[in-house]
Amino acid sequence: MATTALLVLDLVGTFAFALNGALTALRTTRLDIVGVVTLGMITALGGGTIRDVFLDALPPATFVDWRYLAVAAAGGLIAFFAGPHLERLNGAINVLDAAGLSLFAVTGALKALDLGFGPAQAVIVGTITGVGGGTLRDVLIRQVPSVLTSGLYAVPALIGATAVVVADLLGTRGPAASIGAAALCFTIRMVGVHFDVHAPFPPVRHRRERE
């Protein structure tokens, strides 16, 4: 059951990131259907691929299990054809991005634990899994990656990954703990978006902005 729950969370995160990546492409660039779907798939699968490379879990799950490619392609296609309708939803892109971030941070940490990595390493891998796809997306559309500038982006992923690792150390690992950790990450990310909360910037930056 734990393995099934992990797979479901991973696929849901893949779908959410694919939608987000494709919607971002429609919002910021002019791409055809191939470009939109490709960007959505890279956003969805990039973090998991980086995770599997780091964990030496090769070949990456993306290229072993067809469901990842199918779900990512479906998300990109839905965004391409229903983009104008999805954009009308208030904060749709931010919500989808937060959902993907949360689910990937949790599943990345869990996979690291399953492969025998230590708690600290699992937290790092979970965080990288969460932010990897979005970082690749931003680089491809020539934007500064959100992880470096956006309000509370990497921090929620770090907290979500830490929460699920702590649950594992306490012997309370399970679907409920995984969903709770993902919900915690999602909530922190959305609070940052809603209230425009940012991680601290260097004092020099603040002085320059005031000038």
DRENKEDO-153056 format. One record per residue (C-alpha): residue number from 1; x, y negated, z; residue in one letter. Coordinates in pm, whole numbers, plus 50000, padded with zeros to 5 digits. Layout:
<atoms>
ATOM, num, xx, yy, zz, residu
ATOM, NUM, X, Y, Z, A
...
</atoms>
This chain:
<atoms>
ATOM, num, xx, yy, zz, residu
ATOM, 1, 50000, 50000, 50000, M
ATOM, 2, 50287, 49763, 50083, A
ATOM, 3, 50443, 49826, 49741, T
ATOM, 4, 50110, 49765, 49567, T
ATOM, 5, 50054, 49443, 49761, A
ATOM, 6, 50404, 49323, 49670, L
ATOM, 7, 50340, 49394, 49302, L
ATOM, 8, 50006, 49214, 49309, V
ATOM, 9, 50161, 48908, 49475, L
ATOM, 10, 50443, 48910, 49222, D
ATOM, 11, 50201, 48926, 48927, L
ATOM, 12, 49979, 48653, 49070, V
ATOM, 13, 50285, 48433, 49115, G
ATOM, 14, 50392, 48511, 48758, T
ATOM, 15, 50053, 48407, 48624, F
ATOM, 16, 50044, 48088, 48831, A
ATOM, 17, 50391, 47981, 48718, F
ATOM, 18, 50312, 48064, 48354, A
ATOM, 19, 50007, 47839, 48366, L
ATOM, 20, 50207, 47569, 48537, N
ATOM, 21, 50496, 47582, 48293, G
ATOM, 22, 50269, 47576, 47990, A
ATOM, 23, 50058, 47292, 48131, L
ATOM, 24, 50374, 47095, 48203, T
ATOM, 25, 50480, 47148, 47841, A
ATOM, 26, 50147, 47016, 47717, L
ATOM, 27, 50165, 46723, 47955, R
ATOM, 28, 50518, 46601, 47891, T
ATOM, 29, 50624, 46725, 47548, T
ATOM, 30, 50482, 46795, 47206, R
ATOM, 31, 50526, 47166, 47139, L
ATOM, 32, 50346, 47417, 46918, D
ATOM, 33, 50189, 47736, 47050, I
ATOM, 34, 50522, 47920, 47042, V
ATOM, 35, 50693, 47647, 47243, G
ATOM, 36, 50413, 47621, 47499, V
ATOM, 37, 50387, 47996, 47558, V
ATOM, 38, 50766, 48035, 47566, T
ATOM, 39, 50805, 47760, 47826, L
ATOM, 40, 50528, 47915, 48033, G
ATOM, 41, 50695, 48255, 48020, M
ATOM, 42, 51037, 48115, 48109, I
ATOM, 43, 50884, 47932, 48405, T
ATOM, 44, 50708, 48248, 48518, A
ATOM, 45, 50987, 48498, 48466, L
ATOM, 46, 51300, 48291, 48524, G
ATOM, 47, 51296, 48305, 48904, G
ATOM, 48, 51234, 48680, 48913, G
ATOM, 49, 51508, 48745, 48660, T
ATOM, 50, 51758, 48537, 48859, I
ATOM, 51, 51650, 48724, 49172, R
ATOM, 52, 51707, 49066, 49018, D
ATOM, 53, 52046, 48964, 48881, V
ATOM, 54, 52153, 48843, 49227, F
ATOM, 55, 52027, 49166, 49386, L
ATOM, 56, 52193, 49380, 49118, D
ATOM, 57, 51847, 49530, 49051, A
ATOM, 58, 51913, 49579, 48682, L
ATOM, 59, 51758, 49573, 48436, P
ATOM, 60, 51532, 49300, 48578, P
ATOM, 61, 51173, 49401, 48653, A
ATOM, 62, 51062, 49164, 48377, T
ATOM, 63, 51214, 49393, 48114, F
ATOM, 64, 51109, 49720, 48276, V
ATOM, 65, 50744, 49656, 48360, D
ATOM, 66, 50537, 49532, 48065, W
ATOM, 67, 50281, 49381, 48300, R
ATOM, 68, 50509, 49088, 48382, Y
ATOM, 69, 50546, 48991, 48019, L
ATOM, 70, 50174, 49041, 47954, A
ATOM, 71, 50066, 48832, 48253, V
ATOM, 72, 50314, 48554, 48170, A
ATOM, 73, 50205, 48546, 47805, A
ATOM, 74, 49839, 48540, 47909, A
ATOM, 75, 49900, 48245, 48139, G
ATOM, 76, 50076, 48053, 47863, G
ATOM, 77, 49800, 48125, 47610, L
ATOM, 78, 49524, 48025, 47852, I
ATOM, 79, 49702, 47697, 47921, A
ATOM, 80, 49748, 47634, 47548, F
ATOM, 81, 49384, 47686, 47455, F
ATOM, 82, 49221, 47551, 47772, A
ATOM, 83, 49480, 47288, 47860, G
ATOM, 84, 49253, 46982, 47825, P
ATOM, 85, 48992, 47145, 48050, H
ATOM, 86, 49248, 47256, 48307, L
ATOM, 87, 49404, 46909, 48316, E
ATOM, 88, 49070, 46768, 48429, R
ATOM, 89, 49096, 46963, 48750, L
ATOM, 90, 49235, 46732, 49017, N
ATOM, 91, 49593, 46824, 49093, G
ATOM, 92, 49576, 47149, 48893, A
ATOM, 93, 49943, 47151, 48803, I
ATOM, 94, 50058, 47081, 49158, N
ATOM, 95, 49831, 47351, 49301, V
ATOM, 96, 49950, 47610, 49049, L
ATOM, 97, 50311, 47517, 49108, D
ATOM, 98, 50268, 47546, 49485, A
ATOM, 99, 50099, 47884, 49444, A
ATOM, 100, 50378, 48019, 49227, G
ATOM, 101, 50643, 47877, 49456, L
ATOM, 102, 50485, 48038, 49762, S
ATOM, 103, 50428, 48382, 49614, L
ATOM, 104, 50771, 48404, 49455, F
ATOM, 105, 50951, 48291, 49769, A
ATOM, 106, 50780, 48567, 49968, V
ATOM, 107, 50819, 48845, 49711, T
ATOM, 108, 51183, 48752, 49649, G
ATOM, 109, 51266, 48780, 50018, A
ATOM, 110, 51076, 49108, 50051, L
ATOM, 111, 51255, 49264, 49756, K
ATOM, 112, 51590, 49163, 49903, A
ATOM, 113, 51495, 49329, 50232, L
ATOM, 114, 51380, 49644, 50051, D
ATOM, 115, 51721, 49668, 49884, L
ATOM, 116, 51899, 49650, 50220, G
ATOM, 117, 52011, 49286, 50224, F
ATOM, 118, 52044, 49100, 50554, G
ATOM, 119, 51793, 48844, 50682, P
ATOM, 120, 51996, 48536, 50580, A
ATOM, 121, 52061, 48673, 50233, Q
ATOM, 122, 51694, 48763, 50192, A
ATOM, 123, 51590, 48407, 50279, V
ATOM, 124, 51833, 48263, 50024, I
ATOM, 125, 51717, 48502, 49753, V
ATOM, 126, 51352, 48424, 49829, G
ATOM, 127, 51415, 48051, 49803, T
ATOM, 128, 51602, 48087, 49474, I
ATOM, 129, 51325, 48307, 49337, T
ATOM, 130, 51069, 48041, 49422, G
ATOM, 131, 51250, 47746, 49266, V
ATOM, 132, 51435, 47920, 48981, G
ATOM, 133, 51160, 47925, 48720, G
ATOM, 134, 51057, 47564, 48780, G
ATOM, 135, 51420, 47454, 48759, T
ATOM, 136, 51465, 47624, 48422, L
ATOM, 137, 51141, 47465, 48304, R
ATOM, 138, 51251, 47114, 48400, D
ATOM, 139, 51593, 47157, 48240, V
ATOM, 140, 51436, 47272, 47912, L
ATOM, 141, 51208, 46968, 47896, I
ATOM, 142, 51498, 46740, 47996, R
ATOM, 143, 51373, 46637, 48338, Q
ATOM, 144, 51560, 46627, 48666, V
ATOM, 145, 51458, 46954, 48836, P
ATOM, 146, 51178, 46912, 49088, S
ATOM, 147, 51377, 47103, 49346, V
ATOM, 148, 51625, 46814, 49357, L
ATOM, 149, 51380, 46525, 49372, T
ATOM, 150, 51025, 46632, 49453, S
ATOM, 151, 50868, 46601, 49795, G
ATOM, 152, 50920, 46916, 49996, L
ATOM, 153, 50983, 47164, 49716, Y
ATOM, 154, 51275, 47380, 49824, A
ATOM, 155, 51196, 47333, 50196, V
ATOM, 156, 50856, 47511, 50181, P
ATOM, 157, 51012, 47799, 49986, A
ATOM, 158, 51282, 47827, 50252, L
ATOM, 159, 51022, 47828, 50530, I
ATOM, 160, 50798, 48081, 50355, G
ATOM, 161, 51089, 48318, 50292, A
ATOM, 162, 51205, 48277, 50651, T
ATOM, 163, 50856, 48352, 50785, A
ATOM, 164, 50825, 48682, 50601, V
ATOM, 165, 51179, 48784, 50701, V
ATOM, 166, 51103, 48708, 51067, V
ATOM, 167, 50785, 48917, 51039, A
ATOM, 168, 50995, 49204, 50908, D
ATOM, 169, 51243, 49171, 51196, L
ATOM, 170, 50954, 49177, 51445, L
ATOM, 171, 50810, 49490, 51287, G
ATOM, 172, 50490, 49317, 51175, T
ATOM, 173, 50558, 49329, 50803, R
ATOM, 174, 50255, 49399, 50586, G
ATOM, 175, 50011, 49240, 50341, P
ATOM, 176, 49872, 49010, 50610, A
ATOM, 177, 50217, 48881, 50705, A
ATOM, 178, 50312, 48831, 50340, S
ATOM, 179, 49996, 48639, 50261, I
ATOM, 180, 50036, 48434, 50579, G
ATOM, 181, 50394, 48341, 50487, A
ATOM, 182, 50284, 48246, 50136, A
ATOM, 183, 49997, 48040, 50279, A
ATOM, 184, 50239, 47859, 50509, L
ATOM, 185, 50468, 47773, 50218, C
ATOM, 186, 50171, 47662, 50007, F
ATOM, 187, 50031, 47440, 50283, T
ATOM, 188, 50361, 47264, 50347, I
ATOM, 189, 50414, 47206, 49975, R
ATOM, 190, 50064, 47062, 49928, M
ATOM, 191, 50099, 46839, 50236, V
ATOM, 192, 50419, 46703, 50081, G
ATOM, 193, 50240, 46638, 49752, V
ATOM, 194, 49929, 46484, 49907, H
ATOM, 195, 50107, 46255, 50151, F
ATOM, 196, 50413, 46196, 49929, D
ATOM, 197, 50646, 46340, 50192, V
ATOM, 198, 51007, 46393, 50088, H
ATOM, 199, 51311, 46555, 50233, A
ATOM, 200, 51555, 46293, 50365, P
ATOM, 201, 51756, 46097, 50110, F
ATOM, 202, 52106, 45963, 50177, P
ATOM, 203, 52111, 45622, 50353, P
ATOM, 204, 52297, 45475, 50055, V
ATOM, 205, 52000, 45548, 49833, R
ATOM, 206, 51765, 45362, 50063, H
ATOM, 207, 51991, 45058, 50069, R
ATOM, 208, 52009, 45047, 49691, R
ATOM, 209, 51631, 45079, 49659, E
ATOM, 210, 51579, 44787, 49896, R
ATOM, 211, 51822, 44578, 49694, E
</atoms>
